[in-house]
Amino acid sequence: MSRRCALAVLISMLIATVMGLLAWGPIGLEGRERRLTDPRLVFGILNGWTVVFQVPLLLATAAGALGARGSGALARAWQLFFWLTSLAVLSSAVDHLSPSATGYILSKLPVASACAVLSLLFLAERLGRAWIASPLLWAAAAAGPLGGLVCFVSQALGGQPDMRLLVWCEYLPMLLIPLGVWSLRSRGLEGSDWLVGLLWFAAAKLLDWADMPIWHASDGAIAGHALHHLPLAACIGWLAWRVARQAGRVADTDASPIASRRATSLTTSG
C-alpha cells in the first residue's frame, strides 16, 4: 500500500469513527466508576487484590521508560508513552483506594493520553517521523486532559459526564494497528510485535468486561477487573522489551532531508 493510499484510508477511518461517536451520543459512566466487584481488604488496603494486581503493571511501565534509551525523536516518544502509562497506573490505584466518579474520570486522563501517543508512534514507524514531531506529541498528551474537561463541562451543564473523547483515544490503537500492521513497511517494531501487544490488550479488555461473571464463576475468589491488570502488564512489558531491543538499532531515518527522501521512497514503493 502506498503512503498516499494509507493516508486516505487512515483519514477515512478517523472521520468514520468520529462521526459514529457523534451519532451514538454521549457516553456516560453507566456504573463504570463502580466496577470494583471485589472490595475486600488486603493488607489493610481497600479493593486490595485490585491494587496488588497493579504492581506488575507498574513495574512494566517503569521498565519501559528506563529501557527506551536514546536521544532521538522515536526514543523520546516511547519514553513519553511509558511515563504516561506509569501515571495512569498510579492514578488508577489512587481511585481504587478511594473510589468515586470523579476519581474514575481522572484516572482515565493519562490512559487516553498514552493511547494517543501510542497511535502516533505506530504511524511514525510506518508513515514517517513527522507523526512524532513535538507539536503532535504535545497535542496527543493533551488529549486526556481535554477529554476530562469535556466530561466535567458536560456534567456541569446538568447531564452525565460525556466520555466520548476519552473512549475514542483509548481504543484508537486497536483501530490503527490492524489497518497498517502488514500493509505498510515499518522502521521500528515488527508487525508481529504490535499484534502481540494488541492481543494482550484485547485479552485485558475482555477480562474487564467479564468482571462480574468471573467473580461469580470463581465463587468470589477473584474479579475480572482485578485480573485484567495482568494481561495489561504483559502488553506493556512486551512493548517495553521490544522497544529496549531496538534501542540504538533503529535510526531516526527522518533526521536529515536525504534520509527522509530515502524513507519516503521505501514507503511508497512498498
C-alpha positions in Angstrom: 0.0 0.0 0.0 1.4 3.4 -1.0 1.8 6.2 1.6 -0.8 8.3 -0.1 -3.3 5.4 -0.1 -2.6 4.7 3.5 -3.2 8.3 4.5 -6.5 8.3 2.6 -7.6 5.1 4.4 -6.5 6.5 7.7 -8.3 9.8 7.3 -11.5 8.0 6.1 -11.4 5.7 9.2 -10.8 8.6 11.6 -13.7 10.5 10.1 -15.9 7.5 10.2 -15.2 6.8 13.9 -15.7 10.4 14.9 -19.0 10.6 13.0 -20.1 7.3 14.6 -19.4 8.6 18.1 -21.2 11.8 17.4 -24.2 9.9 16.1 -24.0 7.5 19.1 -24.5 10.3 21.5 -22.9 10.9 24.9 -21.1 8.1 26.6 -21.7 8.3 30.4 -20.3 6.5 33.3 -23.1 3.9 33.4 -21.7 2.3 36.6 -18.1 2.2 35.3 -16.9 4.0 38.4 -18.4 1.2 40.5 -16.7 -1.6 38.6 -15.0 -2.8 41.7 -16.7 -6.1 42.4 -14.1 -7.3 44.9 -13.9 -4.6 47.7 -12.1 -6.9 50.2 -9.4 -5.5 52.4 -5.9 -7.0 51.6 -3.0 -5.9 53.9 -5.4 -3.2 55.2 -6.0 -1.8 51.7 -9.5 -1.3 50.3 -10.0 -3.2 47.0 -6.7 -4.8 47.9 -6.5 -7.5 45.3 -7.2 -5.0 42.5 -4.4 -2.8 43.8 -2.0 -5.7 44.3 -2.5 -6.9 40.8 -1.5 -3.5 39.5 2.1 -3.9 40.8 3.3 -6.0 37.8 1.8 -3.3 35.5 3.6 -0.5 37.3 6.9 -2.4 37.1 6.3 -3.0 33.4 5.7 0.7 32.7 8.8 1.7 34.7 10.9 -0.8 32.8 9.6 0.6 29.5 10.5 4.1 30.5 14.0 3.1 31.5 14.5 0.8 28.6 13.6 3.2 25.8 17.1 4.5 25.5 18.4 7.1 23.1 18.1 10.8 22.3 16.2 10.6 19.0 12.6 11.5 18.4 11.4 7.9 18.5 13.1 7.2 21.8 11.7 10.3 23.4 8.2 9.5 22.1 8.4 6.0 23.6 9.6 7.4 26.9 6.7 9.7 27.0 4.3 6.8 26.3 5.7 4.7 29.2 5.8 7.6 31.7 2.1 8.3 30.8 1.2 4.7 31.4 3.0 4.8 34.8 0.9 7.9 35.7 -2.2 6.0 34.5 -1.4 3.1 36.8 -0.7 5.3 39.8 -3.9 7.4 39.3 -5.9 4.2 38.9 -4.5 2.8 42.1 -5.5 6.1 43.9 -9.0 5.7 42.6 -9.2 2.1 43.7 -8.2 3.1 47.2 -11.0 5.7 47.4 -13.5 5.0 44.6 -15.5 7.9 43.2 -16.9 9.0 39.9 -14.5 12.0 39.8 -11.6 9.7 40.6 -12.5 7.3 37.9 -12.6 10.1 35.3 -9.3 11.5 36.4 -7.7 8.0 36.2 -8.7 7.8 32.6 -7.0 11.0 31.5 -3.4 9.6 31.4 -4.8 6.4 29.7 -6.3 8.5 26.9 -3.1 10.5 26.5 -0.9 7.4 26.5 -3.1 5.7 23.8 -3.0 8.8 21.7 0.8 8.9 21.9 1.0 5.2 21.1 -1.1 5.8 18.0 1.3 8.5 16.8 4.2 6.1 17.5 2.6 3.4 15.3 2.1 6.0 12.5 5.6 7.4 12.8 7.1 3.9 12.3 5.1 3.4 9.1 4.4 6.9 7.6 7.4 8.9 8.8 8.8 10.6 11.9 6.8 13.7 11.2 4.0 12.0 13.2 6.0 12.3 16.4 7.0 15.9 15.9 6.9 17.8 19.2 3.6 19.7 18.4 1.8 16.4 17.7 3.2 14.7 20.7 2.1 17.6 23.0 -1.4 17.5 21.4 -1.6 13.8 22.0 -0.5 14.2 25.6 -3.2 16.9 26.0 -5.9 14.7 24.6 -6.6 13.1 28.0 -7.0 16.4 29.9 -9.1 17.8 27.1 -11.4 14.7 27.3 -11.6 15.2 31.1 -12.6 18.9 30.5 -15.4 17.7 28.2 -16.6 15.3 30.9 -16.7 17.9 33.6 -18.2 20.6 31.5 -21.0 18.3 30.3 -21.6 17.2 33.9 -21.8 20.8 35.0 -24.4 21.5 32.3 -26.7 19.1 34.1 -26.0 15.8 32.4 -23.8 12.8 32.7 -20.1 13.2 32.0 -19.5 12.7 28.3 -16.6 10.3 27.9 -16.6 10.0 24.1 -13.2 11.7 23.6 -11.6 9.6 26.3 -13.1 6.4 24.9 -12.1 7.3 21.3 -8.4 7.9 22.3 -8.3 4.7 24.4 -9.4 2.5 21.5 -7.7 4.3 18.7 -4.6 2.0 18.7 -7.0 -1.0 18.3 -8.3 0.6 15.1 -5.0 1.7 13.6 -2.8 -1.3 14.3 -4.8 -3.9 12.3 -5.2 -1.3 9.5 -1.5 -0.8 8.8 0.5 -3.5 10.6 1.1 -5.6 7.5 0.3 -3.2 4.6 3.0 -0.6 5.5 6.7 -1.0 5.8 7.9 -0.5 9.4 11.0 1.4 10.5 10.6 0.3 14.1 8.8 -2.6 15.8 7.8 -5.5 13.6 4.2 -6.2 12.7 4.2 -9.2 15.0 5.4 -7.1 17.9 2.4 -4.8 17.6 -0.1 -7.7 17.1 1.1 -9.5 20.2 0.7 -6.3 22.2 -2.8 -5.8 20.7 -3.8 -9.3 21.6 -2.7 -8.8 25.2 -4.7 -5.6 25.3 -7.8 -7.2 23.9 -7.5 -10.0 26.5 -7.3 -7.4 29.3 -10.4 -5.7 28.0 -12.3 -9.0 27.8 -11.5 -9.8 31.4 -12.6 -6.3 32.5 -15.9 -6.6 30.6 -16.4 -10.0 32.3 -15.7 -8.6 35.7 -18.9 -9.9 37.4 -19.2 -13.2 35.6 -15.6 -14.1 36.6 -16.5 -13.1 40.2 -19.4 -15.5 40.2 -17.6 -18.3 38.4 -14.8 -18.2 40.9 -17.2 -18.2 43.8 -15.9 -14.8 44.9 -12.2 -15.7 44.7 -11.3 -13.0 42.2 -13.0 -10.5 39.9 -12.3 -9.8 36.3 -11.3 -6.2 36.9 -8.5 -7.2 39.2 -7.3 -9.9 36.8 -7.3 -7.6 33.7 -4.3 -5.8 35.1 -2.1 -8.9 34.4 -2.6 -9.1 30.6 -2.2 -5.3 30.6 1.2 -5.8 32.3 2.0 -8.4 29.7 1.1 -5.9 26.9 3.2 -3.1 28.3 6.0 -5.5 29.3 6.1 -6.9 25.8 6.3 -3.5 24.2 9.0 -2.4 26.7 11.1 -5.5 25.9 10.8 -5.0 22.1 11.5 -1.3 22.3 14.5 -1.9 24.5 15.9 -4.4 22.0 15.5 -2.0 19.1 17.1 0.9 21.1 20.2 2.1 19.2 19.4 -0.2 16.3 16.6 1.7 14.6 17.8 5.0 13.3 15.7 8.1 13.2 15.5 7.9 9.4 13.8 11.3 9.1 16.6 13.1 10.8 18.0 14.5 7.6 16.5 15.5 4.2 18.4 12.8 2.4 17.2 10.1 4.9 13.7 11.5 4.7 13.6 11.2 1.0 15.0 7.6 1.2 12.4 6.6 3.8 9.6 8.1 1.7 10.8 6.2 -1.3 10.9 2.9 0.6 7.4 3.5 2.0 5.8 4.4 -1.3 7.5 1.6 -3.1 6.3 -0.9 -0.5 
